């Protein structure tokens, strides 16, 4: 199930990137919601906000380590924990989506361009979105598990068992 989530993220990510590359010139922008959301064809040779630009071998090594770790955690820790599995599946799909770009294009195709309270947020893609949502769900799950553990340790009246 969690690998299906990853596959869906990868397919959506690669399809949307292919559509951008095929139909738009780099730098071209289409207004979706004025002053809020644009589709802007952009290329990124680094990580978020263009940091570590040109360090492809670094990204290859780190991404392979992350992918292996995510698969390991899906196999070992996600059983019976659907939120954890969903978060790991989203992160796995996002990591692989951008990895495919780095391997075959030597750059990542970004296209979702938002302005939040007039701040021009860095342009991103479906893989980036899946990574961020996956991390957010992971944080929620960790918080939920911690609260559950504290509740079980303290019992109903707050006393230790």
Number of C-alpha atoms within 10 A of each C-alpha: 10 22 17 13 20 24 19 15 26 24 16 15 24 20 13 17 22 13 10 20 17 9 11 16 12 15 11 13 16 14 12 12 11 10 14 16 16 18 21 22 23 23 19 20 20 18 16 13 13 12 11 13 14 15 12 18 11 10 19 14 10 11 17 14 11 16 19 12 14 22 17 13 15 21 12 9 14 19 11 8 12 13 17 23 26 23 28 31 28 30 28 30 31 27 23 21 27 24 22 15 17 20 14 9 12 16 21 24 27 26 26 20 23 22 16 11 9 9 10 13 14 14 22 23 21 25 29 22 17 26 22 16 17 24 17 13 19 19 14 15 18 14 12 12 13 12 12 12 12 13 15 13 13 13 12 9 7 11 9 11 7
